[in-house]
Amino acid sequence: MPTRTVVSWNTVISGYSKWGKFNEALALLSSMHRSDIKFNEFTFSTALSLCGRLLSLTPGKQIHCVVIRSGSESFELVGSSLLYFYANCSGIEEAKQVFHDLHDKNELLWNLMIVGYVECGLMKEALDMFMKMPKRDVVAWTTLISGYMKNEEGCDKALELFWWMRGSSEVVPNEFTLDSVIRACSRLANLREGKLVHGILIKCGFEFDQLIGGALIEFYSDCEAIADAKRVYDGVTNPCLNASNSLIRGLISMGRIDDAELIFNTLVEANSVSYNLMIKGYAACGRVEDSKRLFEEMSQRTIVSTNTMISVYSRSGEIGKALKLFEETRGERNPVTWNSMMSGYIQNEQYKEALMLYLNMCRLQIAHTRSTFSVLFHACSCLRSLQQGQLLHAHLIKTPFHSNVYVGTSLIDMYSKCGSISDAHKSFSSISLPNVAAWTAIINGHAHHGLGSQAILLFEHMLQKGVVPNGATFVGILCACAHAGLVNEGMKLFRLMENCYGVVPTEEHYACVVDLLGRAGFLEEAEEFIKKMPVEADEVVWGALLHSCWYWMDMDVGERAAQKLFSLNPKTISVYVILSNIYAILGKWGEKLEVRQRLRDLEVKKDPGCSWIELDNRLFVFSIEDRNHPYCNIIYATLEHLIMNLNSFHVTPF
């Protein structure tokens, strides 16, 4: 161009910026300055936005100096860009200074300052700023509602703000406001309020908006109202891929893989998210071959797809194929890839391999996630390796996840199963806001250690904190009552379970009640309870009764329980063993021999019981007549020596 005006420069710089070529745009800006072209407010705004995106603090401050010299700070566009630049490059304090200096002449800065606080996660400061605003528009309301919605504990506050907005009549919500509110309802699984918001958006004319449609489908899917999700989906003209994926996800979560498959097959162009959902869905319902086929069909596999397939192979017991895929991802692995492989090893009972993979992960300085520790604590639980669990706990303390409720729950479970209930309690205390899973884990820990009274106190404390128990919590507390012999308390809690908390009893809960009554010697009452169950009792329920009969040597009830178990599964070895032992102790030798003969005819062998100790990070397993240990001769010699000493020890009567 023979002559370049400020408009020419602004146009070309803006063009480069819009196409994401920020460095080139900044270089052009520098050339413009050297050409003695005077910047206008549009130039300053673009320049400061560029520096904000590139996090270029020094060039941005230089431009600020030029802004001050030119007296352009009072322009709304320039002041807004200044605040954006400092918020991005220097943090919220510098942005606050810009706001303090310019907000009297620039109303736009109020909204931008709220955005800055929200993006920094400073929701209290954002709310304070919102309350001081001389005039609140729909952008301010939506920014604050959206900020609370994205915050893990803020969805209730987002809904509260929305209803306040509706009651104040200051502004009318737009599609972005309603999208955020629907997503808040989705996170809370609050079907009632979500339906109210759905009614409002219909009145506002946003029902068929693609953005809103996707949010509604996700909301109804998360609330397990899949028929409503499908109705919304069918009402959207040309639903976007995100909406289709949301419906597929919801259908899969409800176990409706065939319906999900129908939606997937109608997609004009599926993306990696669609494929990953279907691969997981097929695997979850046992259609592993379909998962493999779909994975092979993918034209462009992402690391997410590979991670999904590693999990699929692991769950189907094909750990070799999972490992092969893991090795193929060298160079593109992310933390999820490592976690998937470690989880695969654990699912296939290769716990030591999982721990070795973790050491390799540490050596390569791969970032840990909360799932990394959760998976490994589970491995230590399975190994009953307290020392290894303590070492991992030491690693955890150095990370941001040490007070995370998800990791903390796994830590409680590990310490409980490894025999250290005191450490489990300390781990529970370190969680800032324990959820129902964490409370359930600590209650289960006390139950397995026979500390029934303490478990009940914890349960009561949980209720006082406003945490609502779920089905797993009641399994734990009923087990605690059974182990401690607290029959009345246990039966009272069982009755409250459905009446007060809406938890429908499952066979696991019924088995706990049978165990509770049986351990206390109420065998006939336990048998009567089974007969009155609204569902057919399974092996676990009858097995609980048979174990109690063994303890109390009740042959009549024991024989009836055994016959029920034989009818359900005639090859359950433990039933023959328990019944044989009852006959032996009661002197019914003919019946005992008959049961033993039936067991031999099955040509199956009971796995021997074993015990183990951990010494110097090694696990030593012992079972009857085992001679695999390298020091077995010394061990047996020591055992004989102990037995001889015991036999020679005589108590002198008084």
Stockholm file with secondary structure:
# STOCKHOLM 1.0

chainA/1-654         MPTRTVVSWNTVISGYSKWGKFNEALALLSSMHRSDIKFNEFTFSTALSLCGRLLSLTPGKQIHCVVIRSGSESFELVGSSLLYFYANCSGIEEAKQVFHDLHDKNELLWNLMIVGYVECGLMKEALDMFMKMPKRDVVAWTTLISGYMKNEEGCDKALELFWWMRGSSEVVPNEFTLDSVIRACSRLANLREGKLVHGILIKCGFEFDQLIGGALIEFYSDCEAIADAKRVYDGVTNPCLNASNSLIRGLISMGRIDDAELIFNTLVEANSVSYNLMIKGYAACGRVEDSKRLFEEMSQRTIVSTNTMISVYSRSGEIGKALKLFEETRGERNPVTWNSMMSGYIQNEQYKEALMLYLNMCRLQIAHTRSTFSVLFHACSCLRSLQQGQLLHAHLIKTPFHSNVYVGTSLIDMYSKCGSISDAHKSFSSISLPNVAAWTAIINGHAHHGLGSQAILLFEHMLQKGVVPNGATFVGILCACAHAGLVNEGMKLFRLMENCYGVVPTEEHYACVVDLLGRAGFLEEAEEFIKKMPVEADEVVWGALLHSCWYWMDMDVGERAAQKLFSLNPKTISVYVILSNIYAILGKWGEKLEVRQRLRDLEVKKDPGCSWIELDNRLFVFSIEDRNHPYCNIIYATLEHLIMNLNSFHVTPF
#=GR chainA/1-654 SS CCSCCHHHHHHHHHHHHHTTCHHHHHHHHHHHHHTTCCCCHHHHHHHHHHHHHHTCHHHHHHHHHHHHHHTCTTSHHHHHHHHHHHHHHTCHHHHHHHHHHHTTTCTHHHHHHHHHHHHTTCHHHHHHHHHHCSSCCHHHHHHHHHHHHHSTTCHHHHHHHHHHHHHHTSSCCCHHHHHHHHHHHHHHTCHHHHHHHHHHHHHTTCTTCHHHHHHHHHHHHHTTCHHHHHHHHHHSSSCCHHHHHHHHHHHHHTTCHHHHHHHHHHCSSCCHHHHHHHHHHHHHTTCHHHHHHHHHHCSSCCHHHHHHHHHHHHHTTCHHHHHHHHHHTTTTCCHHHHHHHHHHHHHTTCHHHHHHHHHHHHHTTCCCCHHHHHHHHHHHHHHTCHHHHHHHHHHHHTSTTTTCHHHHHHHHHHHHHTTCHHHHHHHHHTCSSCCHHHHHHHHHHHHHTTCHHHHHHHHHHHHHTTCCCCHHHHHHHHHHHHHHTCHHHHHHHHHHHHHHHCCCCCHHHHHHHHHHHHHTTCHHHHHHHHHTCSSCCCHHHHHHHHHHHHHHTCHHHHHHHHHHHHHHCTTCHHHHHHHHHHHHHTTCHHHHHHHHHHHHHTTCCCCCCEEEEEETTEEEEEETTCCCSTTHHHHHHHHHHHHHHHHHCCCCCC
#=GC SS_cons         CCSCCHHHHHHHHHHHHHTTCHHHHHHHHHHHHHTTCCCCHHHHHHHHHHHHHHTCHHHHHHHHHHHHHHTCTTSHHHHHHHHHHHHHHTCHHHHHHHHHHHTTTCTHHHHHHHHHHHHTTCHHHHHHHHHHCSSCCHHHHHHHHHHHHHSTTCHHHHHHHHHHHHHHTSSCCCHHHHHHHHHHHHHHTCHHHHHHHHHHHHHTTCTTCHHHHHHHHHHHHHTTCHHHHHHHHHHSSSCCHHHHHHHHHHHHHTTCHHHHHHHHHHCSSCCHHHHHHHHHHHHHTTCHHHHHHHHHHCSSCCHHHHHHHHHHHHHTTCHHHHHHHHHHTTTTCCHHHHHHHHHHHHHTTCHHHHHHHHHHHHHTTCCCCHHHHHHHHHHHHHHTCHHHHHHHHHHHHTSTTTTCHHHHHHHHHHHHHTTCHHHHHHHHHTCSSCCHHHHHHHHHHHHHTTCHHHHHHHHHHHHHTTCCCCHHHHHHHHHHHHHHTCHHHHHHHHHHHHHHHCCCCCHHHHHHHHHHHHHTTCHHHHHHHHHTCSSCCCHHHHHHHHHHHHHHTCHHHHHHHHHHHHHHCTTCHHHHHHHHHHHHHTTCHHHHHHHHHHHHHTTCCCCCCEEEEEETTEEEEEETTCCCSTTHHHHHHHHHHHHHHHHHCCCCCC
//
